[in-house]
């Protein structure tokens, strides 16, 4: 398992980013319904999807490497 700065385990970093990505998706979805914040909601949702998918991908690759 890879460690990040100060010895923080990779799974803690990835899980926190995945949860934050889910929150960004939820918050962006709620902002899209407001006319004056529609663009900001779409940007926030897109960032959440990118964050979620990227860190889930890293977590998946790390779990494959450990199984061999």
N, CA, C and O atoms as a Tinker XYZ file with bonds, in Angstrom:
   272  protein
     1  N      0.852000   -1.172000    0.000000    73     2
     2  CA     0.000000    0.000000    0.000000    64     1     3
     3  C      0.895000    1.231000    0.000000    63     2     4     5
     4  O      1.852000    1.316000    0.769000    81     3
     5  N      0.579000    2.164000   -0.854000    73     3     6
     6  CA     1.395000    3.375000   -0.932000    64     5     7
     7  C      1.017000    4.360000    0.173000    63     6     8     9
     8  O     -0.137000    4.447000    0.593000    81     7
     9  N      2.014000    5.085000    0.620000    73     7    10
    10  CA     1.809000    6.104000    1.639000    64     9    11
    11  C      2.053000    7.480000    1.029000    63    10    12    13
    12  O      2.873000    7.642000    0.125000    81    11
    13  N      1.337000    8.447000    1.535000    73    11    14
    14  CA     1.512000    9.819000    1.101000    64    13    15
    15  C      2.335000   10.571000    2.143000    63    14    16    17
    16  O      2.889000    9.962000    3.059000    81    15
    17  N      2.412000   11.865000    2.008000    73    15    18
    18  CA     3.203000   12.694000    2.904000    64    17    19
    19  C      2.787000   12.485000    4.360000    63    18    20    21
    20  O      1.600000   12.321000    4.643000    81    19
    21  N      3.711000   12.488000    5.252000    73    19    22
    22  CA     3.516000   12.256000    6.685000    64    21    23
    23  C      3.013000   10.851000    6.986000    63    22    24    25
    24  O      2.458000   10.617000    8.059000    81    23
    25  N      3.195000    9.912000    6.065000    73    23    26
    26  CA     2.815000    8.525000    6.299000    64    25    27
    27  C      1.330000    8.246000    6.222000    63    26    28    29
    28  O      0.875000    7.207000    6.702000    81    27
    29  N      0.558000    9.151000    5.626000    73    27    30
    30  CA    -0.884000    8.930000    5.491000    64    29    31
    31  C     -1.108000    7.827000    4.464000    63    30    32    33
    32  O     -0.594000    7.915000    3.349000    81    31
    33  N     -1.873000    6.779000    4.821000    73    31    34
    34  CA    -2.108000    5.690000    3.866000    64    33    35
    35  C     -2.870000    6.170000    2.635000    63    34    36    37
    36  O     -3.726000    7.050000    2.722000    81    35
    37  N     -2.548000    5.580000    1.499000    73    35    38
    38  CA    -3.192000    5.954000    0.246000    64    37    39
    39  C     -4.693000    5.782000    0.277000    63    38    40    41
    40  O     -5.426000    6.588000   -0.295000    81    39
    41  N     -5.158000    4.736000    0.940000    73    39    42
    42  CA    -6.600000    4.491000    0.970000    64    41    43
    43  C     -7.341000    5.629000    1.665000    63    42    44    45
    44  O     -8.471000    5.942000    1.291000    81    43
    45  N     -6.728000    6.254000    2.667000    73    43    46
    46  CA    -7.376000    7.381000    3.360000    64    45    47
    47  C     -7.494000    8.590000    2.428000    63    46    48    49
    48  O     -8.510000    9.285000    2.426000    81    47
    49  N     -6.456000    8.830000    1.645000    73    47    50
    50  CA    -6.483000    9.950000    0.703000    64    49    51
    51  C     -7.510000    9.689000   -0.381000    63    50    52    53
    52  O     -8.317000   10.564000   -0.695000    81    51
    53  N     -7.489000    8.497000   -0.955000    73    51    54
    54  CA    -8.416000    8.178000   -2.041000    64    53    55
    55  C     -9.856000    8.206000   -1.559000    63    54    56    57
    56  O    -10.725000    8.750000   -2.242000    81    55
    57  N    -10.123000    7.630000   -0.399000    73    55    58
    58  CA   -11.489000    7.601000    0.115000    64    57    59
    59  C    -11.995000    9.005000    0.420000    63    58    60    61
    60  O    -13.156000    9.313000    0.150000    81    59
    61  N    -11.146000    9.857000    0.975000    73    59    62
    62  CA   -11.585000   11.230000    1.251000    64    61    63
    63  C    -11.881000   11.981000   -0.045000    63    62    64    65
    64  O    -12.832000   12.760000   -0.099000    81    63
    65  N    -11.081000   11.757000   -1.090000    73    63    66
    66  CA   -11.336000   12.422000   -2.363000    64    65    67
    67  C    -12.574000   11.864000   -3.053000    63    66    68    69
    68  O    -13.298000   12.606000   -3.717000    81    67
    69  N    -12.821000   10.588000   -2.908000    73    67    70
    70  CA   -14.036000    9.992000   -3.483000    64    69    71
    71  C    -15.273000   10.570000   -2.800000    63    70    72    73
    72  O    -16.242000   10.927000   -3.469000    81    71
    73  N    -15.242000   10.662000   -1.477000    73    71    74
    74  CA   -16.381000   11.227000   -0.751000    64    73    75
    75  C    -16.565000   12.710000   -1.067000    63    74    76    77
    76  O    -17.695000   13.179000   -1.206000    81    75
    77  N    -15.474000   13.441000   -1.178000    73    75    78
    78  CA   -15.564000   14.852000   -1.542000    64    77    79
    79  C    -16.104000   15.007000   -2.964000    63    78    80    81
    80  O    -16.867000   15.933000   -3.238000    81    79
    81  N    -15.719000   14.116000   -3.861000    73    79    82
    82  CA   -16.260000   14.131000   -5.221000    64    81    83
    83  C    -17.758000   13.893000   -5.227000    63    82    84    85
    84  O    -18.489000   14.553000   -5.966000    81    83
    85  N    -18.224000   12.953000   -4.407000    73    83    86
    86  CA   -19.671000   12.718000   -4.300000    64    85    87
    87  C    -20.391000   13.953000   -3.766000    63    86    88    89
    88  O    -21.485000   14.282000   -4.225000    81    87
    89  N    -19.781000   14.635000   -2.798000    73    87    90
    90  CA   -20.376000   15.852000   -2.263000    64    89    91
    91  C    -20.426000   16.944000   -3.327000    63    90    92    93
    92  O    -21.424000   17.659000   -3.425000    81    91
    93  N    -19.370000   17.086000   -4.123000    73    91    94
    94  CA   -19.366000   18.076000   -5.198000    64    93    95
    95  C    -20.470000   17.775000   -6.219000    63    94    96    97
    96  O    -21.129000   18.690000   -6.713000    81    95
    97  N    -20.666000   16.507000   -6.527000    73    95    98
    98  CA   -21.731000   16.132000   -7.461000    64    97    99
    99  C    -23.085000   16.525000   -6.891000    63    98   100   101
   100  O    -23.914000   17.101000   -7.595000    81    99
   101  N    -23.312000   16.217000   -5.622000    73    99   102
   102  CA   -24.583000   16.556000   -4.967000    64   101   103
   103  C    -24.794000   18.073000   -4.920000    63   102   104   105
   104  O    -25.871000   18.565000   -5.255000    81   103
   105  N    -23.766000   18.805000   -4.504000    73   103   106
   106  CA   -23.868000   20.255000   -4.403000    64   105   107
   107  C    -24.079000   20.883000   -5.782000    63   106   108   109
   108  O    -24.902000   21.786000   -5.932000    81   107
   109  N    -23.348000   20.414000   -6.777000    73   107   110
   110  CA   -23.517000   20.929000   -8.138000    64   109   111
   111  C    -24.900000   20.653000   -8.685000    63   110   112   113
   112  O    -25.487000   21.498000   -9.362000    81   111
   113  N    -25.427000   19.465000   -8.392000    73   111   114
   114  CA   -26.776000   19.118000   -8.840000    64   113   115
   115  C    -27.799000   20.075000   -8.235000    63   114   116   117
   116  O    -28.734000   20.495000   -8.917000    81   115
   117  N    -27.629000   20.423000   -6.958000    73   115   118
   118  CA   -28.551000   21.356000   -6.319000    64   117   119
   119  C    -28.405000   22.775000   -6.867000    63   118   120   121
   120  O    -29.390000   23.509000   -6.941000    81   119
   121  N    -27.196000   23.169000   -7.250000    73   119   122
   122  CA   -26.987000   24.510000   -7.795000    64   121   123
   123  C    -27.521000   24.650000   -9.214000    63   122   124   125
   124  O    -27.875000   25.753000   -9.630000    81   123
   125  N    -27.584000   23.559000   -9.961000    73   123   126
   126  CA   -28.076000   23.618000  -11.340000    64   125   127
   127  C    -29.527000   24.079000  -11.387000    63   126   128   129
   128  O    -29.945000   24.705000  -12.361000    81   127
   129  N    -30.295000   23.780000  -10.350000    73   127   130
   130  CA   -31.714000   24.156000  -10.346000    64   129   131
   131  C    -31.922000   25.658000  -10.159000    63   130   132   133
   132  O    -33.020000   26.156000  -10.406000    81   131
   133  N    -30.888000   26.392000   -9.728000    73   131   134
   134  CA   -30.993000   27.841000   -9.566000    64   133   135
   135  C    -30.474000   28.522000  -10.832000    63   134   136   137
   136  O    -29.365000   28.243000  -11.286000    81   135
   137  N    -31.279000   29.411000  -11.390000    73   135   138
   138  CA   -30.938000   30.025000  -12.675000    64   137   139
   139  C    -29.625000   30.796000  -12.646000    63   138   140   141
   140  O    -28.839000   30.701000  -13.589000    81   139
   141  N    -29.372000   31.550000  -11.594000    73   139   142
   142  CA   -28.168000   32.377000  -11.570000    64   141   143
   143  C    -26.906000   31.584000  -11.221000    63   142   144   145
   144  O    -25.806000   32.120000  -11.353000    81   143
   145  N    -27.023000   30.339000  -10.784000    73   143   146
   146  CA   -25.858000   29.523000  -10.427000    64   145   147
   147  C    -25.739000   28.258000  -11.280000    63   146   148   149
   148  O    -25.002000   27.337000  -10.930000    81   147
   149  N    -26.458000   28.217000  -12.386000    73   147   150
   150  CA   -26.485000   27.013000  -13.223000    64   149   151
   151  C    -25.096000   26.638000  -13.745000    63   150   152   153
   152  O    -24.721000   25.466000  -13.708000    81   151
   153  N    -24.338000   27.610000  -14.225000    73   151   154
   154  CA   -22.999000   27.332000  -14.772000    64   153   155
   155  C    -22.075000   26.835000  -13.669000    63   154   156   157
   156  O    -21.318000   25.885000  -13.867000    81   155
   157  N    -22.137000   27.480000  -12.505000    73   155   158
   158  CA   -21.293000   27.054000  -11.394000    64   157   159
   159  C    -21.655000   25.638000  -10.942000    63   158   160   161
   160  O    -20.776000   24.860000  -10.571000    81   159
   161  N    -22.921000   25.311000  -10.974000    73   159   162
   162  CA   -23.350000   23.961000  -10.614000    64   161   163
   163  C    -22.830000   22.920000  -11.587000    63   162   164   165
   164  O    -22.434000   21.827000  -11.182000    81   163
   165  N    -22.832000   23.260000  -12.877000    73   163   166
   166  CA   -22.322000   22.320000  -13.874000    64   165   167
   167  C    -20.811000   22.123000  -13.719000    63   166   168   169
   168  O    -20.308000   21.009000  -13.860000    81   167
   169  N    -20.098000   23.202000  -13.429000    73   167   170
   170  CA   -18.652000   23.096000  -13.214000    64   169   171
   171  C    -18.352000   22.269000  -11.980000    63   170   172   173
   172  O    -17.472000   21.408000  -12.008000    81   171
   173  N    -19.072000   22.519000  -10.897000    73   171   174
   174  CA   -18.857000   21.783000   -9.658000    64   173   175
   175  C    -19.194000   20.299000   -9.829000    63   174   176   177
   176  O    -18.474000   19.438000   -9.323000    81   175
   177  N    -20.274000   20.001000  -10.532000    73   175   178
   178  CA   -20.628000   18.599000  -10.788000    64   177   179
   179  C    -19.561000   17.907000  -11.625000    63   178   180   181
   180  O    -19.201000   16.763000  -11.351000    81   179
   181  N    -19.056000   18.594000  -12.641000    73   179   182
   182  CA   -18.011000   18.021000  -13.493000    64   181   183
   183  C    -16.738000   17.747000  -12.698000    63   182   184   185
   184  O    -16.107000   16.703000  -12.872000    81   183
   185  N    -16.363000   18.674000  -11.835000    73   183   186
   186  CA   -15.182000   18.463000  -11.000000    64   185   187
   187  C    -15.385000   17.280000  -10.060000    63   186   188   189
   188  O    -14.455000   16.512000   -9.815000    81   187
   189  N    -16.596000   17.131000   -9.535000    73   187   190
   190  CA   -16.897000   16.007000   -8.658000    64   189   191
   191  C    -16.784000   14.679000   -9.378000    63   190   192   193
   192  O    -16.238000   13.718000   -8.836000    81   191
   193  N    -17.298000   14.619000  -10.599000    73   191   194
   194  CA   -17.219000   13.381000  -11.387000    64   193   195
   195  C    -15.765000   13.040000  -11.695000    63   194   196   197
   196  O    -15.361000   11.882000  -11.599000    81   195
   197  N    -14.982000   14.049000  -12.065000    73   195   198
   198  CA   -13.564000   13.809000  -12.344000    64   197   199
   199  C    -12.824000   13.336000  -11.100000    63   198   200   201
   200  O    -12.033000   12.395000  -11.165000    81   199
   201  N    -13.078000   13.981000   -9.977000    73   199   202
   202  CA   -12.413000   13.609000   -8.725000    64   201   203
   203  C    -12.790000   12.188000   -8.313000    63   202   204   205
   204  O    -11.930000   11.394000   -7.934000    81   203
   205  N    -14.058000   11.883000   -8.389000    73   203   206
   206  CA   -14.544000   10.551000   -8.018000    64   205   207
   207  C    -13.940000    9.478000   -8.910000    63   206   208   209
   208  O    -13.427000    8.477000   -8.411000    81   207
   209  N    -13.994000    9.671000  -10.212000    73   207   210
   210  CA   -13.517000    8.638000  -11.128000    64   209   211
   211  C    -11.993000    8.472000  -11.064000    63   210   212   213
   212  O    -11.498000    7.347000  -11.126000    81   211
   213  N    -11.250000    9.567000  -10.941000    73   211   214
   214  CA    -9.795000    9.471000  -10.907000    64   213   215
   215  C     -9.314000    8.735000   -9.658000    63   214   216   217
   216  O     -8.466000    7.848000   -9.756000    81   215
   217  N     -9.835000    9.085000   -8.506000    73   215   218
   218  CA    -9.350000    8.462000   -7.279000    64   217   219
   219  C     -9.893000    7.047000   -7.097000    63   218   220   221
   220  O     -9.235000    6.211000   -6.477000    81   219
   221  N    -11.070000    6.769000   -7.624000    73   219   222
   222  CA   -11.551000    5.390000   -7.623000    64   221   223
   223  C    -10.659000    4.530000   -8.526000    63   222   224   225
   224  O    -10.381000    3.372000   -8.217000    81   223
   225  N    -10.220000    5.111000   -9.638000    73   223   226
   226  CA    -9.314000    4.417000  -10.554000    64   225   227
   227  C     -7.976000    4.124000   -9.879000    63   226   228   229
   228  O     -7.447000    3.021000  -10.014000    81   227
   229  N     -7.417000    5.105000   -9.148000    73   227   230
   230  CA    -6.160000    4.882000   -8.432000    64   229   231
   231  C     -6.304000    3.785000   -7.377000    63   230   232   233
   232  O     -5.423000    2.938000   -7.226000    81   231
   233  N     -7.410000    3.811000   -6.657000    73   231   234
   234  CA    -7.666000    2.810000   -5.620000    64   233   235
   235  C     -7.760000    1.428000   -6.258000    63   234   236   237
   236  O     -7.219000    0.459000   -5.725000    81   235
   237  N     -8.442000    1.334000   -7.393000    73   235   238
   238  CA    -8.588000    0.056000   -8.096000    64   237   239
   239  C     -7.231000   -0.463000   -8.572000    63   238   240   241
   240  O     -6.927000   -1.644000   -8.404000    81   239
   241  N     -6.426000    0.399000   -9.157000    73   239   242
   242  CA    -5.104000   -0.036000   -9.630000    64   241   243
   243  C     -4.225000   -0.502000   -8.481000    63   242   244   245
   244  O     -3.490000   -1.480000   -8.620000    81   243
   245  N     -4.293000    0.184000   -7.350000    73   243   246
   246  CA    -3.501000   -0.221000   -6.188000    64   245   247
   247  C     -3.967000   -1.576000   -5.652000    63   246   248   249
   248  O     -3.147000   -2.384000   -5.217000    81   247
   249  N     -5.273000   -1.827000   -5.680000    73   247   250
   250  CA    -5.772000   -3.112000   -5.184000    64   249   251
   251  C     -5.394000   -4.264000   -6.108000    63   250   252   253
   252  O     -5.216000   -5.392000   -5.649000    81   251
   253  N     -5.271000   -3.992000   -7.403000    73   251   254
   254  CA    -4.839000   -5.023000   -8.356000    64   253   255
   255  C     -3.362000   -5.350000   -8.122000    63   254   256   257
   256  O     -2.983000   -6.521000   -8.135000    81   255
   257  N     -2.531000   -4.337000   -7.910000    73   255   258
   258  CA    -1.101000   -4.546000   -7.701000    64   257   259
   259  C     -0.828000   -5.366000   -6.444000    63   258   260   261
   260  O      0.113000   -6.159000   -6.430000    81   259
   261  N     -1.610000   -5.201000   -5.408000    73   259   262
   262  CA    -1.398000   -5.942000   -4.164000    64   261   263
   263  C     -1.817000   -7.407000   -4.291000    63   262   264   265
   264  O     -1.330000   -8.255000   -3.543000    81   263
   265  N     -2.706000   -7.708000   -5.221000    73   263   266
   266  CA    -3.196000   -9.083000   -5.310000    64   265   267
   267  C     -2.187000  -10.019000   -5.974000    63   266   268   269
   268  O     -2.335000  -11.237000   -5.879000    81   267
   269  N     -1.168000   -9.484000   -6.641000    73   267   270
   270  CA    -0.188000  -10.317000   -7.322000    64   269   271
   271  C      1.024000  -10.510000   -6.518000    63   270   272
   272  O      1.951000  -11.192000   -6.954000    81   271
